[in-house]
Amino acid sequence: MLAAAGRTVRPKKEHNTTEWRAAMEALLLAVERGGPTMFARIGIIRALNRHHVPEFNPKGKGPHWGRRKLKRDQ
């Protein structure tokens, strides 16, 4: 149902992208033939997030050790 709603809202040129075609094929496989629903879910999520580029943050999170000071060291 999510895919059907997403498909009707999307512009026509977005329907023809390879991501959406793969998602719809996986969804139809799950619905018509009892295939794995996880593939349909993954396909739809990838189609929705196809323009997202993950950014690498070289700093990242610091290590958790060494931050907390003991009461005797203050």
Secondary structure, DSSP 8 states (H G I E B T S, - for coil): -HHHHHHHHS-HHHHTSHHHHHHHHHHHHHHHH---HHHHHHHHHHHHTTT------SS----STT-S--GGG-
